[in-house]
Amino acid sequence: MAAHSGQREAGRHAAKMKSRRPPMLSWLAAAIALAAALLLIVGFFLHMPTEGTTLALDWISIRAGLEDWDLAYAVENGLRYPPWSAALLLPLAQIPMGAGWGVIAFLTLAVLSLCLPGGTRPGRTRILAIFALALSYPALRTIADGNIEFLVLAGLVILERGLIGKKPVLAGVGLLLAATKVQETWILILALPLLAGKEWFPRRGAGALGTAAAVGLPAMAWRGREWLLSIVTSPFRGSIMDSSLLATAQRLIGIPWAACLIWCGMAAATVFVCARHLRGFSREAFGFLLAASLLLAPYAAGNNVLIVYALGVVPMLVLRRGEGILLAALVNLPFLLIPFRELNYQCSASYWTLVLLLAWLLFALRLRENRKKGPSAAGVIGGGENTRGEAETAAVSAGRGFGFRKRQNSGIRFCLTLGNFPG
């Protein structure tokens, strides 16, 4: 009996070890593939000529404020990010410019893959969604400029995961990263109580705010004054590159008081939609709040549209909704204007304002429709051929999932996802 019992115990142990091997092997394969992808991308950008071009324009400007392991906020450089986020970029500024640019490109593609709707099954739909993100005009422009939109996107991913999973520490970290470009997310941050729900207050909300304060307050004491001064003295506010509603209205109308009236009307309409129709998480809510943040911000740039496209437009495109197809087409229309550099320079900021206005309106109408139908209709991801049962549909409908859903062999699948990006 003892011998048989020992054999059974040994068999159980062997089966247990065998069951553990595939996940370990999958994560090892994922790590190797990610490292190879990183090396290939860094090698490509390291040898990319930038002299006499506008390539890596943003990263070169940002890097100038990060040399010698210190933050140097100045009008002459592009460092206008809060100190807790700028400090994360310090290691990239100490390596060759091209290598840092390549790492930023890799992180941008990686974070974009995590922005895919959680209910999108691996297959044709997921591959098309990946290409719709990675090869979109705002994504390629962000990579070409060397901009750091990946920090904002990562913050929104972590924030959503923390709020849905009721994890205050994650929510606090996501809040800090989402504020990297506060002009992109400030209205979303103000609307967090509506998105989070009553169960977050007061205990969980205090935990999230405490986490953010534990990092943010010392960082503000360190370089907060210089950061705020760099924002106030930004030379791009009101320029021809400014896509905010106020700047565009002033350019097109030329009457300051009329532009201010338009801004006030948009702000009032945004507050009304939030108070009337915003209840809980959905991709429509994210798209609406992000579009409103950019429109009502003191300054917004064309490449900031990437967050609205990644978190609001592509989910509707996956669902084959008409508004998603329309907005995706408009977001990528500037590809046709690349040969017309002067026209692109003169009109691009106003064009992005009009796209954001249309996105704001379509997301608001979708929120209104979802409010009438009830929470089960809000933000359904992966519908049609991707139906997985009522329970999962309800979870995804609430906007739960920026690609963090646990799956078997998730390491290999994530690796295959990244493998679909261009070299």
N, C-alpha and C positions, 0 to 999 in steps of 0.2 A: 504494500500500500504506500509505504514511504517512498519507494522508488517511483511508482506511478505519479504520486503527488509532486515529486521533484521534477519529473519530466513535463507534467502539465504546467508547473510554474515556469520552467525553462522555455516551454513553447509559448506561454503568454508573454514572457519577457522578449523573446525573439520577434513575436508578432508586433509587440509594442514598438520595438526599435525599428522594425521594418516600416511601420506606419509613420514613424517620424522622419524617415529618410527622404521621401519625396518633397515635403515642404522645405527641408533644409537644402536639398539639391536645387529646388526651384529658386530659392532666394539666392543661392550661390551663383546660379546661372544668370539670374537677373543682375546681380552685382557686377559680374564679369561683363555682361553686355552693356550695362550702363557706363562702366569704366571705359570700355572700348568706344562707345558713342561719344563720351566726353572727350577722349583723346582725339578722335577724328574731327570733331567740331572745333576744338581748340586749335588743332593743327591747321585746319582750313582758315580760320580767322587770323591766326598768327602770321600767315603769309599773304593776307589780303592787303593790297596797297591802298593807303588812305590819303596820301599826299595829293593835293590838288582836287580832292573830291569832298563830298559832304558825308561820306561814310564814317560811322562811329562818332559823329559830331557831338552827341549828347554825352557819351561815355568819356571822350577826351575832356570835355568841359567839367564833368563831374569829378573825374580823376584828378584834375588840377587842385581840387579842394581836399583831397584825401592823402596827399603825399606825406611822407615822414611820419606815418602812424598818428596823424592828428587831423582834426576837422578845421578847415579854414574857410569859413563862410565869407564870400565876397561877391560884389556885383559882377566882377570879371569872370567868375567861374559859374558852373551850373549846380553847385551844391546848395540845394534849397529843401533838404529833407530833414525831418526831426532827428536829433542826435542818436536816439536809440536805433533808428534804421540806418543812418549814415555810418554808424560804427560797424555794422555788419558788412559794409562794403570795403572797409579798410584793408583786409587781406588782399582783395582783388586789385587794389591800387598799387600794391608793392611788387607785383609781377609785371612782365611786359604788357604793354597796352593791348596788343592783339590777343594775348592769352586771356586777360581779364574780359575782353569783349566776347571771346568764345565761350567762357564760362557763363556769362550773362545770357548769351543766345541759348545755351544748353538748358539753363534753369528756366528760361522763358518757355521753351518747348515742353519741358517736363511739367511745369505748373499748368500750362494750357491743357495738357492731357488729363490732369486731375479735375479740370473744370467741366469735363463732359458729364452729362446727366447720368446719375447712378443707375438708372433703369435701362440704359442703352446696352444691349447685349453685344458681346463680341461677334463680329460678322460684318456684313456689307454696310449696315447702318452706322456702326461704330467707326469703320474705316472712313466712310464719307464724312462723318462728323469731325474726325481727326484732320482730314485734309481741308475741310471747311474752316477749321481753326488755324492750322499751321500755315496754310498757304493764303490766308486772307490778307487783304491790303494792310489793315492796321497791325497785324502780327509781323508781317515782313518789314513794314516800316519801322516798327519798334525794334526789331532785331538789327536792321541796317543802321539805325541811329544809336544803338547801344543804350537804349533807355531801360529803366529798371521797373517796368510795370509788373514784373514777376513778384516783387515784394507785396504790392497791393493785392494782386490776385491770390497769392499764398495766404495773405491775411484774411481775405474773405472766405477762402476755403476752410481755414482753421476756425474762424469765428462761427461759421455755420455748423461745423462739426461739434464745436463746444456747446453751442446753444441747443442743438437738437439732442445731443447726448447728455445734456445737463452737466457739463464739465466746466466749472468756472475758470479754472486755470487756463484751459484751452481758449475759452472765450476771451479772456484778458489778453493773452498773447496775440490772438487774431485781431483784436481791437487795436493793439499797438501797431501791428504791421499794416492793417487796413488804413491807418492814419499816415502812412508814409507819404502819400500824396493826398493831403486832407481835402483838396478841392474836388477830388473824385468821389469821396465817400462821406462828406460831412452831414448831408441830410440823412443818409442811411444810418449813421451813428446816432443822430438825434432821434431817429424813429425806432431804435433798438427795443425800447419798452413795448412797442406794439408788435414787433416781430417775435420777441422772446415769450411774452405771455405772463400772466400773473404768478405762475409757479416759480418764476425766477426771482421774485421779490418777497422779502428783503434779503434772505440769506445768500442765495446763489448770486444775485446781482452784486451784493457787497463783496463776495469772493472774487468775482470777475474784475470789479473796479479796484479792489485791493491789489490784485495781481498786476493790473496795468499801472497802478500808482507806484508799486514797488520798483518798477523799472523806469517808468516815465518821469517821476519826480526827481530822482537823482540825475537822470539824463538832462532834464530841463535846468537843473541847478548848474550842471557842467557847461552846457552850450546852448541852453534854451533862448537866452537873450539874443545871441548872434543868429540863431535860426529864424526867430520871429522878425528880426531886422532884415534878413535876406529876403523874406517873403514880401515885406512892405515895400522894399526898394527894388523889386523885380522890374527889369526894363521891358518885359514882354507884356505887361498888363495894358490893355487897350491898343496893342499893336495889331498889325495886319495878320498876325498869327493867332490872335486871341479868338477862340471859338465860343466864349461865354455869351449868353443872351444879351447882356447889357452892352458889351463891346460891339457885337454884330448890329444891334439896333442903332447904336450911335453911328456906325459906319454907313448903314443903309438909309437912315432917316435924317441924321444930322441934327436932330433937335434933342438936347440932353434931357429936358423934362419929359418928353414923350417916351424916350428910351427908359427912363426911370419908372414911368407909369406902366410900361409893358412888363418890366421886371417885377414890379409889385403885383401885377395881375397874375403872373406866372407863379409867384410865391404863394399868393392866396389860393390859387387853384390847387397847388401841390398840397397845402395844408388841408384843404377840403377833402381831396381824394384820400389822403392818409387817415383822416379822422373818420371818413365814411366807409371806406372799402378795405383798409389795410388791416388784416387780421392773420397773424402767423406767417410762416415761411412759404414762399413760392418763388419760382424763377421770374414770374411777372413782377412780383414785389421788388425783387433785386433789380431787375431791369428798369423799373419805374424810378426807384430811389436813386440809382446811379445816374440815370439820364437827368433827373432833376438836380442832382448835386453838380454836375458839369454845367448845366444851363444857368444855374443861379450862383455859380462860383465867381469870385472876383477875376479869375483867369482860368482858362481851360485851353489845352492844346489838342490838335487833331489826333495825335496818337493816343490820347486818353480814351478815345472811343473803344479801344480794345476791350476794356472791362465790361462795357455794355454789350458788346458783340459776344464775348465769351460766355458771360453769365446770364444773358437775357435773350439774345437773338438766336444763337445756335440751338438752345433747347427747343425753341419754337420751330426752328428749321428741321430738327430731328422729328418733330411731330407732324411735319409737312403742313403746317398751318400757313395760310396765305400771307399773314402779316410777317411771319418769319422769313418766308421766301422773298417778300418785297424788301424788307430791311437788309437781308443778306446781300441782295443784288445792289442796293444803294450803297452799302458799306464798301463793296468791292468795285463800284463804278469808277473810282479814281484811277484804276489800272489803265483805263482808256485815255486818261489825261496826262499820262507820264511823258509822252512826246511834246506836250504843250507846256513847257516849264513856266513860262511867264503867266499864262492863264491859271495854271495850278497854284502858283504863288499868290496871285491876286485874289482868287476866289475860294481857295480850299477852306479857309476858316469859316466863311459864311456858309459854305456847303455843309460842313459838319454841324453847324448850328441847326440848319434845317433838318438834317437827318436825326439829330437828337430830339428836336421838337416833335417830329413824326413818331419816333420811338416812344417818347413820353406819352403822347396821345394814345398810341396803340396799346401800350402796357396799361394805361389807365382804363381804357375801355375793356380790356381783358380782365382786370381786377374787378371792375363793376359787374361784368358778366359772371365771373366766378363767385362773387358775393351773392348774387341772386340764386345761383344754382346750389350754393352750399360749399363747404370746405372740400368735399370729395372731388369737386371739379377743378380745383385750383392747381395749375402747374403740372398736369399729368405728364410724366416723362416716360418715354418708351412704350407708347400705346401701340394699337394696331397689332402688328405681327409680334410684338414683344410682350404680350400679355402674360403675367406670371401669377395671376390670382388676385383676389380682392385685397388681401392683407398687404401684399407688397405694393400693389397699385396705390393703396391709400397712403402708405408711407412715402412713396415717391411723389404722390400728388401734393403732399405737404412740402415738397421741395427738399426732401431728405436725401442728400447724396450728391456730392461734387466728385464722385469717383472713389469714395473711401469704403464702399460696400465690401465686406469680407467675402472673399471667394476662395475656393480651393485652387491651389497652385497660382495664387495671385501674383507671386513674384514673376513667373514666366509670362503671365498675361500682360502685366505692366510693361515688361521688357518688349514683348511683341508690339504693344501699343506704341512705344517710343520708336520701334523699328520702322514704323510707317512714316516717320518724319523725313523730310528731305535732308540729304547729307550735310 
